[in-house]
């Protein structure tokens, strides 16, 4: 189930850019060496020392609202490898969701 959630480091980055939608999970990140995922419906308005853990689709949707001129597509080849593509005036191909989301977050920071 954890693979459905954006990893902690990217969740921290998206939070710093203003993400505060209701999520099905969060990372407890205060006074612990390794933040851990808790699956429970939560919103940032509930306070506490945590980082929201959005689902991948939720994170991509939020980023694309901020970057209206972009589109993310993905496809699976015969071997099962999934390629993510970020399209605007030029096209970027990524080998993972993490790479694609990281690029979106960098574009939002600009």
N, C-alpha and C positions, 0 to 999 in steps of 0.2 A: 504494500500500500504506500510506503514512503516514496517510491519512485514516481508517484503521481504528483508530488509536491516539489516546488522549486527548492533547491538546496539552500542551506542557511546563508552562505556568503552572498548569493544572488538575492535572497530575501532581504538581507540587510541593505543592499544597494537600492532595491526597488522601494523600500521603506524610506530611505533618505531622499528619494525623488518625489515623495508624497503619496505613495500607495497606502490607502487605509480602508480598503473594502473589507466587508465581512468575509471570513475564511473558515474553512473546516479544520484548520490546524495552525499551530504556532510553535515557535522554538523558545524554550526557556533559556535565556542567555545571561542571567545574572549570577555571578559568583559560582559558575561552573566551568570546568576546563573545556568540556565538549558540549556545546548546546545540543539539546535533544528535542525531537519532535513530539508534540502532544496532539493527538487528533481529537478535536473538540470544537464545536462551532464557537467562533469568537469574533469580536470586532475591536478595533484599536481604541474605541471610546471606553472600553471597560477598564483601562488603566493596567498597571502592573509592569513587570520587567520581562517583556517578551518581544519577539519579532514575529509578525504575521507570516504564515507560510502559505502563500497562494498556490493553487493548482496551476500547472503549466498553462493551460488554456486561459485561465483567469489573468495570469501575468502577461501573456501575449496580447490578449484583448485590451488590457489596460495600457500597455505600451503603444499599441496601434492607434488607440484613441488620441494619444499625445502626438503621434507621428502620422497624420492623416494621409500623407503622400506615399506611404509604404504599404506593402502587402507581404504576408508570410505564407508560403506554400510549402508542402512537404510531399515526398513520395518515397515509396519503398521499391528497391530493385529486386531482382530475382533471388538474390542471396539473403534478403531480409534486411539489408542495410537501408536506413532511413536517411535521406538528405533533406535538409531544411534550406529554403531559398528565401532570401529577403530581397524584394524587388522595389526599386524606385527608378531613377534615371539609369542606374546600372544594376547589375544583379550580383549578389553575394551568395555563395553556396557554403553551407556549414555541415559538418559531420555529426553535430549533436544539437539538442535543444539548448544546452548550456551555452555553446558558442553563439548561437543565434540570439538568445535573450541577452547575453553579454553585449553584443553589438547594438541591439536596440537600446539598452540602457546607456551606452556610450553616446549614441545619437541624441537621446533625450537630454543628456548633460550639456550638449553643445549649445 
